[in-house]
């Protein structure tokens, strides 16, 4: 094969390879390979909406009415494929961070003579949420026993999914009282890891406020006999 023919074949090969690559890229773009899936964007939108509201609480523009509504987040994640859930884990961390910041900042924005009453309100809200969680758990176990399916949370999700605005508890020391139920749908290990991450990434002043808030909350809880604020304890 002469040099001219070889050059022609090389050019044709390069053009063919380029055309195949272009078709692959266009196909991937059309199928969403290179963009964030719509389902993930919807979950992030739901999370960002809550973060915006919690930021208002942190700035004193709105009163503290409880932690993040994890029931709402779970609803938005219900049909999210397992492979996509890792894409929103960092967003869930941002939500929990915003919730704890709102909880702590809203407390210290209050005049000192109003803080004890606010602690009492939050402790009572936690206790009410814990009692509701226990009652829902007992009902679910009873229904499961009657049907032969075994015990478990009420149908439709984890404990606390059906909470309304009237019984959304304020978070306790460490932020365990989110509006999705006393445990917020997360394991103890998840919450501890998230709390450690938040502490590692917070500034010293914020860490000090959180430590002082937890101290005051636990001290007041012991005086009013509120227990640990966690289900089953």
C-alpha positions as CSV (number, residue, x, y, z in Angstrom):
1,X,0.0,0.0,0.0
2,X,1.4,3.3,-1.0
3,X,2.0,6.2,1.4
4,X,-0.9,8.1,-0.2
5,X,-3.4,5.3,0.3
6,X,-2.2,4.7,3.9
7,X,-2.8,8.3,4.7
8,X,-6.3,8.2,3.2
9,X,-7.2,5.1,5.2
10,X,-5.9,6.7,8.4
11,X,-8.0,9.8,7.7
12,X,-11.1,7.7,7.1
13,X,-10.5,5.7,10.2
14,X,-10.1,8.8,12.3
15,X,-13.3,10.3,10.8
16,X,-15.2,7.0,11.5
17,X,-13.9,6.9,15.1
18,X,-14.9,10.5,15.6
19,X,-18.4,9.9,14.2
20,X,-18.9,6.9,16.5
21,X,-17.7,9.0,19.5
22,X,-20.0,11.8,18.6
23,X,-23.0,9.4,18.3
24,X,-22.1,7.9,21.7
25,X,-21.8,11.3,23.4
26,X,-25.1,12.4,21.9
27,X,-26.8,9.2,23.0
28,X,-25.5,9.5,26.5
29,X,-26.6,13.1,26.7
30,X,-30.1,12.1,25.5
31,X,-30.3,9.3,28.1
32,X,-29.1,11.5,30.9
33,X,-25.7,9.8,31.4
34,X,-23.9,13.1,31.9
35,X,-26.5,15.0,33.8
36,X,-28.0,14.7,37.3
37,X,-31.1,12.4,37.1
38,X,-34.5,14.1,37.5
39,X,-35.3,12.1,40.6
40,X,-32.2,13.2,42.4
41,X,-32.9,16.9,41.5
42,X,-36.4,16.5,42.9
43,X,-35.0,15.2,46.2
44,X,-32.4,17.9,46.4
45,X,-35.1,20.5,45.7
46,X,-37.2,19.2,48.7
47,X,-34.1,19.3,50.9
48,X,-33.0,22.8,49.8
49,X,-36.6,24.0,50.5
50,X,-36.3,22.8,54.1
51,X,-32.8,24.2,54.4
52,X,-34.0,27.6,53.3
53,X,-36.7,27.6,56.0
54,X,-34.2,26.4,58.7
55,X,-31.8,29.2,57.7
56,X,-34.6,31.7,58.5
57,X,-34.9,30.1,61.9
58,X,-31.2,30.4,62.5
59,X,-31.3,34.1,61.6
60,X,-34.3,34.8,63.9
61,X,-36.7,35.4,61.0
62,X,-38.9,32.4,62.0
63,X,-39.5,30.6,65.3
64,X,-38.1,27.1,65.9
65,X,-40.9,24.6,65.4
66,X,-38.8,21.4,65.2
67,X,-36.0,19.8,63.3
68,X,-36.0,18.7,59.6
69,X,-39.1,17.0,58.4
70,X,-37.5,13.7,57.6
71,X,-40.9,12.2,56.7
72,X,-41.1,14.6,53.9
73,X,-37.6,13.8,52.7
74,X,-38.4,10.1,52.8
75,X,-41.5,10.6,50.8
76,X,-39.4,12.3,48.1
77,X,-36.9,9.5,48.2
78,X,-39.4,6.7,48.2
79,X,-39.1,6.0,44.5
80,X,-35.4,6.9,44.2
81,X,-33.5,3.9,42.9
82,X,-30.9,2.5,45.3
83,X,-28.0,3.4,43.0
84,X,-29.0,7.1,43.1
85,X,-29.3,7.4,46.9
86,X,-25.6,8.0,47.4
87,X,-26.0,11.1,45.3
88,X,-28.1,12.8,48.0
89,X,-26.3,11.6,51.1
90,X,-24.3,14.8,51.2
91,X,-27.5,16.8,50.8
92,X,-29.0,14.9,53.8
93,X,-25.9,15.9,55.8
94,X,-26.5,19.6,54.8
95,X,-30.1,19.3,56.0
96,X,-29.1,17.8,59.4
97,X,-26.5,20.5,59.8
98,X,-29.0,23.2,59.0
99,X,-31.4,21.6,61.5
100,X,-29.0,21.5,64.4
101,X,-27.7,25.1,63.6
102,X,-31.3,26.3,63.7
103,X,-32.0,24.5,66.9
104,X,-29.0,26.0,68.7
105,X,-29.1,29.5,67.3
106,X,-32.8,30.0,67.8
107,X,-32.3,29.1,71.5
108,X,-29.5,31.6,72.1
109,X,-31.4,34.3,70.2
110,X,-34.0,34.2,72.9
111,X,-33.7,36.6,75.9
112,X,-32.1,34.7,78.8
113,X,-35.2,34.9,80.9
114,X,-37.2,33.0,78.2
115,X,-34.7,30.2,77.6
116,X,-35.8,27.9,80.5
117,X,-39.4,28.0,79.3
118,X,-38.2,27.2,75.8
119,X,-36.2,24.2,77.0
120,X,-39.3,22.9,78.8
121,X,-41.3,23.3,75.7
122,X,-38.8,21.4,73.6
123,X,-38.5,18.6,76.2
124,X,-42.3,18.2,76.3
125,X,-42.4,18.1,72.5
126,X,-39.8,15.4,72.5
127,X,-41.6,13.4,75.2
128,X,-44.9,13.7,73.2
129,X,-43.1,12.6,70.0
130,X,-41.5,9.6,71.9
131,X,-44.9,8.6,73.3
132,X,-46.5,8.8,69.9
133,X,-43.6,6.7,68.4
134,X,-44.1,4.1,71.1
135,X,-47.8,4.0,70.6
136,X,-47.5,3.7,66.8
137,X,-44.9,0.9,67.3
138,X,-47.3,-1.0,69.6
139,X,-50.2,-0.6,67.1
140,X,-48.0,-1.8,64.3
141,X,-46.9,-4.8,66.3
142,X,-50.4,-5.6,67.3
143,X,-51.6,-5.4,63.7
144,X,-48.8,-7.6,62.5
145,X,-49.5,-10.2,65.2
146,X,-53.2,-10.3,64.2
147,X,-52.3,-10.7,60.6
148,X,-49.6,-13.2,61.3
149,X,-47.1,-11.0,59.5
150,X,-45.1,-10.2,62.6
151,X,-44.5,-6.9,64.4
152,X,-43.1,-3.7,62.9
153,X,-43.8,-0.1,62.3
154,X,-47.2,1.0,61.1
155,X,-47.9,0.6,57.4
156,X,-46.7,3.4,55.2
157,X,-43.2,4.0,56.6
158,X,-41.1,4.3,59.7
159,X,-42.3,5.6,63.0
160,X,-43.2,9.2,62.9
161,X,-44.0,9.4,59.2
162,X,-47.6,10.4,60.0
163,X,-46.8,13.2,62.3
164,X,-48.6,16.5,61.8
165,X,-47.5,20.0,62.5
166,X,-49.2,19.8,65.9
167,X,-46.9,17.1,67.2
168,X,-43.7,17.9,65.5
169,X,-41.2,17.9,68.4
170,X,-38.3,20.2,68.9
171,X,-34.9,18.5,68.8
172,X,-33.3,17.6,72.0
173,X,-29.7,17.8,73.0
174,X,-27.8,16.7,69.9
175,X,-30.7,17.3,67.5
176,X,-32.5,14.0,67.8
177,X,-36.1,15.3,67.7
178,X,-36.6,16.0,64.1
179,X,-40.1,16.2,62.6
180,X,-39.9,12.9,61.0
181,X,-40.1,11.1,64.4
182,X,-37.9,11.0,67.5
183,X,-35.1,9.3,65.6
184,X,-35.7,11.0,62.3
185,X,-35.4,7.7,60.4
186,X,-31.7,7.3,61.0
187,X,-29.7,4.9,63.1
188,X,-27.7,5.9,66.1
189,X,-24.5,5.3,64.2
190,X,-25.7,7.6,61.3
191,X,-26.5,10.4,63.7
192,X,-23.2,10.1,65.6
193,X,-21.2,10.1,62.4
194,X,-23.1,13.1,61.1
195,X,-22.7,15.0,64.4
196,X,-19.0,14.3,64.4
197,X,-18.7,15.6,60.8
198,X,-20.7,18.7,61.7
199,X,-18.5,19.4,64.7
200,X,-15.3,18.8,62.6
201,X,-16.6,21.3,60.0
202,X,-17.9,24.0,62.4
203,X,-16.1,26.9,63.7
204,X,-15.0,27.0,67.4
205,X,-17.7,29.5,68.4
206,X,-20.5,27.3,66.9
207,X,-19.0,24.2,68.6
208,X,-19.1,26.1,71.9
209,X,-22.7,27.1,71.4
210,X,-23.7,23.5,70.6
211,X,-21.9,22.2,73.6
212,X,-23.5,24.7,75.9
213,X,-26.9,24.0,74.5
214,X,-26.5,20.3,75.1
215,X,-25.4,21.0,78.6
216,X,-28.3,23.2,79.4
217,X,-30.8,20.8,77.8
218,X,-29.5,17.8,79.7
219,X,-29.4,19.7,82.9
220,X,-33.0,20.9,82.5
221,X,-34.1,17.4,81.4
222,X,-32.8,15.9,84.6
223,X,-34.7,18.5,86.7
224,X,-38.0,17.9,85.0
225,X,-37.5,14.2,84.6
226,X,-37.7,14.1,80.8
227,X,-35.5,11.1,80.4
228,X,-33.2,10.9,77.4
229,X,-35.6,12.1,74.8
230,X,-35.0,8.9,72.7
231,X,-37.5,6.2,71.9
232,X,-37.6,3.2,74.2
233,X,-35.7,4.9,77.0
